[in-house]
Each structure stands twice: as structure tokens, then as C-alpha cells.
Amino acid sequence: MSSKKSGKRATANERPTTLGALKQTDYTPRTVKEELRGNLKIALAKGQRLFPGILGYERTVIPGVVNALLAGHDFILLGLRGQAKTRILRALVHFLDEEVPVLEGAELNDDPLAPISTWGQRRIAEMGDDTPISWLHREERYTEKLATPDVSIADLLGDIDPIKAATRKLTFADPEVIHFGIIPRSNRGIFAVNELPDLAPRIQVGLFNILEEHDLQIRGFPVRIPLDLLMTFSANPEDYTNRGTIITPLKDRISSQILTHYPRDLDVAAEITRQEAWIDRGTNGVVITDEVRMLVEEITAAARDSDLIDQASGVSARVAISALELLTSNLERRSIQTQDEAVHARLCDLHMLLPAITGKVEMVYEGEQKGPEVVAEQIIGQAIKKVFDQRFPAVGKEVGSGGEDDTGPYAGIVAWFAAGGSITLSDELAFDEFESALDQVPGLLELASQHSAERYQRALAAEIILEGLRQNLKLAREDLDSQVSYKELVKFQLLKPRGGRRDDEGIN
């Protein structure tokens, strides 16, 4: 939108400040949906990235949103938690004009050339071309409301204000006694309702006219106020049964329903986590490798595949984000305590990620019986086993048999534990001590070096081997606070655990 015939953007000092000055420019009113459609077409023609920061939706969700905007549709984003629904809705403001003129002091953001409120019409009738105007930035033209059961029609649409009537000596027949709600105050902008099913059915009925006839009716007033809005909504399918529903007539009036989804590729999921997680702490020496990032994503993927997790509720992308932040914090803590020059992630650090998992997933009945921490440990174990199976030789049945036919790559490792060997690892050990503990197991570091010769990566590979053997029931593991101990499986199962969990509680 330009306020000068030359087409150049007006500066703050050049912008018209009165109705008369505005009329001297080339300003032409456009509806919100016309603005969105026009500016979107320009962005498409230039090949611009439409929704920066939104990853994994390039061929699915984003085309659906673009088509809805080009069609002038009000729409709803329907998907599980943590699927960037709100972020997409908030990004729509970038397709609005940078600024639009409004009557100064208008509650409904009246267009100076076409005021819809009684106040605005009277103002222009009194002052004519001297009516002052101001400019509304596009960031101020987005409003959202979290739907809750206690939201009322007055909150959304408005009601009669007896105090206004008394102080201004107006009769209740005068439209200026109306106190407008949040929706009419969003006129000439975008209004979003988050978690729509939480809105009581009788309140949802109040949205019918706005979506279909694009007008507003309050109480018994015969006056209709034509609003200029893009109405958008978000909802979680789980809400349909747990907390409420979207009534059928309202769904019919929402022109487009767009389904969101979780990342379909681990690389995309890792990029989302990299973008959102706060891991640049300014702590020297803390290193999060790509291998560890992908392991964190594997944990989230394992949670989405687990039969112990309620998949109808979903596993949010915030699980991986929070987990990576907690992992960084644990490395930061170890860096301060040990003063190591470089601090890399260990598998025994993953125990500290439980708070990022247990509070963000809903269990089915069997999962509740096991307990959230046991389920979370099991999910972490499944993720490590997947990494082990992808990168290391398969574990044969002969491994650990003790016979002459035991020739697998892990035979010496299992035999050492069978002879009574055990090691204890901790996330609090300095790296030299940690590496020395791993070196107690004959052949372990040599086998791990086939994966990586670099010290820190070799140590992580050694841990993955131990955990892979444990997941394949060749070793036992006992957890106690921040320590894990690997032992022979058979003897350990015969012992009654003291303070630690039984090894088989965290394995499929």
C-alpha cells in the first residue's frame, strides 16, 4: 500500500495525518483477504520463502495454507500438539500491508474512507476532512484468543456497557453504548482462535454470522456491523473426545481444514530441534555432535512408535527440543565440575533427559502401570538399539555361549563379563577416568575404534556397544542415580536388586 502517487513508501513525516490529506493520495481501501491474496501473489512471483522457520511442510501444509489464502478462505489447522500450528497463524501478518490508515481513536480500526462504527461515522460527519487519522502496523493487526470453557459471548463479541451509557448520558438505544469484544476490535486484521474445541458450543454459535455473513450482532440491537476479518483456528483432534467438539454448523462455515503432521524425516526433525533449542550457552568446550543430535531425534521417534504411549495424544517436537537443552545443561554442569577442555555427550547422560519425556507424553494403561520413568528409559533403550543395529555387526545367538563356536565380534567382551567383570560409568567422571573405565573391558575400545578413531567418539561408540549388548540380552545393567553398572546378565538376574532397578524393566 502506498500513500503517494509515485508509488514510493511514505516516511512517518510524509504520511497523511488527516482525512483530507489521505484523499489526495492514491490510497485505495482493500479488504484483509484482498491484501493477503495480493501480497501473497507478489511473494510467490518473487520465489520468496513464505514461512521462514517452518520446516517439513513444504509439500503438504504450506500449499494448503497458500491455497486457502488465495481462495479467501477462513481456515482451521488441525493437528497434534507441537506441530507449529500457532507459529503458522502468527506468520500470516507478513502478507498484510505494512501499514494501513485508521481513524485516530477508533475502537474498531475504522477505515477513514469507509468507517463501520457509529462513532467513526459521527466523527467524520462532525470534522470532515480535518478528521485525524493514524497508521496501524501489520504486527498490531493480529489477535489471538485461547479458547477456554469460561469464555463468554461478551468476551468475544461485546455487550451493552451501562457505565458508558451513564457517563456519556446515552440511551440504551444508542449503538455507542456497546462495549466491543475482542473480535470486533480485531477488525481489519487476522483473528485466531486456538484450541477451538474448548470453546463452549453455545459460544461457537456466536461465530456463525461472522464467518458466513461477515457481520456482527450484539444483544437486541438491530444494527449490523460489517467486519473485515480473516478468521483462523487451530485444534487438536484429541480435544474432540477429551474436552469438547467443534459443532457441525461451525465446521461447515470454516471453508478449509488443513491437516498438520510431525516431521516425516529425522533430518528435518533434527533441523527443527537445532533451530529451536537453546544450546549456545557460551560455555567453552561443550560439544554436541550431529551423531548425538540424531540420537535425540531417535528417542522422539521411538516414543512416537511406542505402544505404551498414547499416540492419539501425540509426541510433541518439544520433547526433542527440551531433551537437547537438558543434555546441553548436563554437559555444561560436567564442564564446570571436571574442568575438562572438551566435554562430549555420553549415553549415561541420557538418564538426565527423563524430565523432558515424562512430562510431555500421555501413557496408555499398560504404560501407566509400568510408570513414566520406566517407559522413558525403555524408549531411550529402543533408540540406542536402533543406532546399534544400524552401525555395528549383528549380535549372533552364539555370542556369550561360552563354547568354542563363540566367534562373534563381541565374544571377548561378553566372556569378560561372564568371568565376573563389571564396570561403572557416570556422567560426573572426568573424561580420562571415564575412558579408563571403558578400557577395563578387553577389546571394547578396539572394536569401537572401527566406528571412530577420535577419542570422544570412540568412547561413545563403546557405550553404544555395551548398551546394544544389553538390549540384546547379553549383558545386564543396573542404574543408580547418575551411575550405570554393566554386569553379567545371568548372575545379575539371580541377585535381588538393592536400590537400583532390575535390568529387564527397561527392555522390551
Secondary structure by P-SEA (a helix, b strand, c coil): ccccccccccccccccccaaaaaaccbbbbcaaaaaaaaaaaaaaacccccccccccccccaaaaaaaaaaccbbbbbbccccaaaaaaaaccccccccccccccccccccccccccaaaaaaaaaccccbbbbbbcccccbbbbccccccccccccccccaaaaaaaccccccccccccccccccccbbbbbcccccccaaaaaaacccccccccccccccbbbbbbccccbbbbcccccccccccaaaaaaccbbbbbbccccaaaaaaaaaaccccccccccccccaaaaaaaaaaaaaaaacccccccccccaaaaaaaaaaaaaaaaaaaaaacccbbbbcccccccccccccccccccaaaaaacaaaaaaaaaaaaaaaaaaacccccccccccccccccccaaaaaaaaaabbbbbbcccccaaaaaaaaacccaaaaaaaaacccaaaaaaaaaaaaaaaaaaccbbbbbcccbbbbcccccccccccccccccccccc
